[in-house]
Amino acid sequence: MAVEENPEQEFAPQKKKAASDDDKRRKKLAPGGLLKAVMRPGAGDSTPSDGDQVQFHCTIRTLDGVVVESTRTEVGGG
């Protein structure tokens, strides 16, 4: 299964949740814990099969929003 990426397609973030929702999630976060968010869900119904190669990106930020690590910068993305 091949995944085509459109480099001309600009990333448009989803509408942000109310700050109070984010604050509630952060207050429940234990020290050393993680928050997970899907920023842009995949399109279509296809899923990878055994043996398929997949690519995903991950960005690690502090609670203040400072980027600590990003797979996009490792592969030359922005």
VOPAGU-2260 file (C-alpha; in pm, 1 decimal, decimal comma):
REM VOPAGU-2260
SITE   aa  ch    i         X         Y         Z
SITE  MET   A    0       0,0       0,0       0,0
SITE  ALA   A    1     151,8     330,2    -106,6
SITE  VAL   A    2      82,0     653,3      74,4
SITE  GLU   A    3      94,1     962,1    -140,6
SITE  GLU   A    4     181,1    1286,5      26,1
SITE  ASN   A    5      81,7    1616,8    -128,5
SITE  PRO   A    6     361,3    1865,6     -47,0
SITE  GLU   A    7     145,6    2153,0    -171,7
SITE  GLN   A    8    -127,6    2074,6      81,4
SITE  GLU   A    9     -84,8    2314,9     369,8
SITE  PHE   A   10    -143,0    2188,0     723,7
SITE  ALA   A   11    -456,3    2350,1     861,3
SITE  PRO   A   12    -496,3    2286,7    1234,8
SITE  GLN   A   13    -833,5    2176,7    1359,5
SITE  LYS   A   14   -1040,4    2425,5    1556,4
SITE  LYS   A   15    -890,7    2448,0    1902,7
SITE  LYS   A   16   -1084,6    2313,9    2199,3
SITE  ALA   A   17   -1182,8    2553,5    2471,3
SITE  ALA   A   18    -890,9    2637,2    2698,9
SITE  SER   A   19   -1082,4    2496,3    2992,8
SITE  ASP   A   20   -1083,4    2148,7    2829,2
SITE  ASP   A   21    -706,2    2162,4    2784,3
SITE  ASP   A   22    -659,5    2285,2    3139,3
SITE  LYS   A   23    -868,9    1996,8    3274,9
SITE  ARG   A   24    -655,1    1745,0    3085,4
SITE  ARG   A   25    -332,8    1905,1    3211,3
SITE  LYS   A   26    -449,2    1904,8    3573,9
SITE  LYS   A   27    -511,8    1528,5    3553,8
SITE  LEU   A   28    -162,9    1469,5    3411,6
SITE  ALA   A   29      70,8    1291,5    3651,9
SITE  PRO   A   30     437,2    1395,3    3662,3
SITE  GLY   A   31     615,2    1224,1    3374,5
SITE  GLY   A   32     284,3    1152,8    3202,0
SITE  LEU   A   33     191,1    1218,1    2839,6
SITE  LEU   A   34     -91,9    1397,4    2663,3
SITE  LYS   A   35    -187,3    1262,8    2321,4
SITE  ALA   A   36    -373,5    1452,3    2051,4
SITE  VAL   A   37    -456,9    1367,8    1690,2
SITE  MET   A   38    -384,3    1690,3    1504,9
SITE  ARG   A   39    -482,2    1573,8    1158,1
SITE  PRO   A   40    -657,2    1237,9    1122,2
SITE  GLY   A   41    -581,2    1024,3     819,9
SITE  ALA   A   42    -808,9    1033,7     519,4
SITE  GLY   A   43    -995,3     730,9     390,8
SITE  ASP   A   44   -1072,3     392,3     534,8
SITE  SER   A   45    -756,4     204,3     434,8
SITE  THR   A   46    -529,0      65,0     700,8
SITE  PRO   A   47    -180,2     -87,2     669,7
SITE  SER   A   48    -140,6    -461,9     632,2
SITE  ASP   A   49     132,5    -682,2     773,4
SITE  GLY   A   50     455,6    -601,3     593,6
SITE  ASP   A   51     348,2    -250,4     483,0
SITE  GLN   A   52     580,3      37,5     558,3
SITE  VAL   A   53     414,6     331,3     735,0
SITE  GLN   A   54     533,3     679,5     818,5
SITE  PHE   A   55     415,1     891,2    1109,6
SITE  HIS   A   56     536,0    1206,8    1273,0
SITE  CYS   A   57     558,8    1293,1    1639,3
SITE  THR   A   58     631,8    1625,9    1807,1
SITE  ILE   A   59     713,7    1643,1    2177,9
SITE  ARG   A   60     635,0    1974,3    2348,7
SITE  THR   A   61     646,1    2103,1    2702,8
SITE  LEU   A   62     321,6    2221,0    2861,4
SITE  ASP   A   63     427,8    2572,5    2758,7
SITE  GLY   A   64     437,8    2465,6    2392,8
SITE  VAL   A   65     816,9    2459,5    2349,3
SITE  VAL   A   66     920,5    2191,1    2098,0
SITE  VAL   A   67    1159,9    1945,5    2262,8
SITE  GLU   A   68    1186,3    1695,2    1977,8
SITE  SER   A   69    1020,2    1648,2    1640,7
SITE  THR   A   70    1047,4    1373,0    1381,5
SITE  ARG   A   71     968,0    1631,8    1114,4
SITE  THR   A   72    1293,0    1819,3    1178,5
SITE  GLU   A   73    1486,6    1490,6    1176,9
SITE  VAL   A   74    1374,2    1410,9     819,5
SITE  GLY   A   75    1413,3    1765,9     690,4
SITE  GLY   A   76    1053,5    1878,8     733,3
SITE  GLY   A   77     938,9    2204,8     881,1
